[in-house]
Amino acid sequence: MTRIPSKTEILDWIAENPTKAAKRDIAKAFGIKGAARIDLKRLLRELEDEGKLAKRKSSYRDANALPPVAVLQITGTDGDGDLFARPLEWAGEGEAPRILMQMKDGEPALGDGDRVLGRLTEVAGEDHAYRARLIRRIGTNPLRILGVFRAGSEGGRILPVDKGSQKEWTVAADATDGAKDGELVEAEQAGPKGRMGLPKARVVARLGDPSQPRAVSLIAIHQHDIPDHFPDEVIAEADRAKPAGLQGREDLRHLPLVTIDPSDARDHDDACCVIPRADGGFALWVAIADVAHYVTPGSALDREARKRGNSTYFPDRVVPMLPDRLSGDLCSLHEGVPRACIAVEMQVDEFGVKTSQRFVRGLMTSPASLNYEEVQAAMDGDVNEKVAPLLDDVIRPLYACYEALTRARAKRQPLELDLPERNIVLNDEGEVVDVAFKERLDAHRLIEEFMVLANVAAAETLVAKKSPLLFRVHEEPTREKMDALRETAEAAGLVLAKGQVLQTAHLNRLLAQAENTDHAELINIATLRSMTQAYYNPENFGHFGLALKAYAHFTSPIRRYSDLIVHRALISAHGWGDDGLTPEIEERLPAIAEAISDTERRSMLAERDTTDRYLAAYLSDHVGTVMSGRISGLAKFGVFVKLDETGADGMIPIRNLGAEYFRYDADEQTLTGSDSGLVIGLGVPVTVKLVEAAPVTGGLIVDLVEIDGEAPPRGKGPKGKGRGGSPRRKAAKGRKKAAKTARKVKRTRS
């Protein structure tokens, strides 16, 4: 007679084998055959009713679907020559799904048995369940080169754009992919490097004119020396990684930890859920991918992650801190897949005050991967099929907890800047088709507030345990920067109080004065510019902008090395394993903090330069167009204008303002015409005409058409001819200037 295992034995086996949780896997493990399967089915149903198992389609604790990125094994071609593969890991009922490989020209030939990392898309109504795009072949990691192709009689050469590379690469006639002379191309090493002659390469992507949009982010990557090629040993380590089981972890798979991200998110490193309490408070859970389990101290992955410091994001691509096998697969909290995590349970009272916290190292399974728009739409009454089953028990409690946290936030008074984020939309050819401002939803704010609270909990816990860590430090602005902001505010007719200990509440009052006025954007930008830049430090100097005494980055270890350090500190402080902080890392924390602060600034510059170039490329088709904007900056050499529709920054060279001489007042931030008396100040609305857009540099040149609703005076010109401003306007500007001068003199004498 076949022995039927106990419920405890079944649960223990599933916990140790999270990727083999289908009924047939359980039956095979315990040698259950024939009629005994009926008893097993009954036990599993009872465990479901007791809430100890959650069945998803035909498997337990596992999705009957594949994650977006997975390791595949090629199974060969069919009669039509199509190439197919199967997943290397499959926990569903029945046969593993059939996957059609969609190969591009120039990609390597694949054969039966080859292992690849693929990006999957589910399909319906076909003889296969998924389509896959090749990310790379496992075990191969050819060097990539970006350069200008120079055609020759027998193929050509590639001149790398990387300023640190002096060598050229030869390209055989059958490896050019049709590249033309002068085109920007992406190529990969072809064959082993020889001792003699130039190394060989094969063109894998033609990017066209180096000044075109598709080349913008690649050029920025190389200009800013951002590492975009993983060494072979790093790839090999990532490929050897296996999914984590439950051993040494708390089982969190019963919690409805959903991920809420942008619709085009490349990874999912945070999940959250809220359990309402009877007293009106909440148990808020935030679970973060346990990257430290896979990236151990001193490993090749660790060294490369430290070197990169962070991921860098562009409109058309991402340069990740970790290889795809981790960032897009094992460390991404995909729907329905068991994933290792470090989670914090925070008790929040009805007023939004965090009263306690508890960190655990766990194993979770997310019931759903959602995006901001569908979550917000559901709360607004437009519920889709995916969100509907989660609305009452999962989504509404998240918003209830968020509402309580907003009350506590209002008392804390963090800096409330209102700066819309630009969204650059590209087509399949990499061309900019639209530039819009991202809508700020409560769903965005909710996740941000939860992440801030989790970061605070991490810092407080490690401080209490006297553990070394990296703080996120934001020091208060300097007196000089506050004086400059005060000058800008006064020029706009607003007030920033002086002679008191500066708090974010004072700056929020200034921002509130400017709200819904013509100066709102100017004051927000000026306030941002007055802030010091945040950085990482093993010493705690507080976070001025968030009005917090202690703050650490904990919530994004896939894309920030600082968060990985905090995770390791938590592991060591709680005794969770031997993959925490080592004495060598603790000793090097000051140097690590400085290095990753530098890589963060490097990425910010590269991302900003790329945005400027994309905007210039987009606007290059609009030369001659008249646009509205506001004056956002002044200098001796010209006026900067922020365009309303795109948020792009154009410049009016001083010579284009007219023939008269303009005097620059750095204190008052004005330019004053010597003949017309025209005073040009910050925040003034203008109409300009685009006269030049340079995609290569990202520069925009504009001409002034109107200022504050009137045509600008042009001065007397070289022969004393031309027109001045209207007497009424000149007098008004003169009185304004005199009043400013009087205030300035009064301040100097007091």
Protein Blocks (a to p, Z undefined) as FASTA:
>chain_A
ZZdddfklmmmmmmmmmmlmcfklmmmmnopahjllmmmmmmmmmmmmnopaccehjagh
iafbdcfbdcdddebjcfkopacdddfbdcbecjdddddddddehiacddehiacddddd
ddehiabfbdcddfbdehiacddddddddddfeopadddfblkbcbdcdddfklnnopae
hiacddddedjadfedcdddddfbdebjakbmklmmmmmmmmnopafbdcfklmmmmmmp
ccddfehpacfklpccdcdddfkbcbdfbdcdddddfkopacdddddddfklmmcghiak
lmmmmmnopacddfkbccdfbdfklmmmmmpccehiacddddddddddfkopafbdcddd
dddddfbdcdfklmmmmmnopacfklmmmmmmmmmmmmmmmmmmmmmmmmnopafddddd
ddddddfkopafbdcdddddfklmmmmmmmmmmmmmmmmmmmmnopacdddddddddfkl
mmmmmmmmmmnopacdehiacdfklmmmmmmmmgopaklmmmmmmmmmmpccddddfbde
bjfklopabdcdfklmmlomklmmmmmmmmmmnopajkbccfklmmmmmmmmmmmmmmmm
mmmmmmmmmmmmmmmmmmmmmgoiacddddfbdcfkbccdddfklopacdddfklnojbd
cdddfklopaddfklopacdehiacddddfbdcfknopacdddfbgghiacdebjbjnop
acdddfklmmmmmmmmmmmmmmmmmmmmZZ
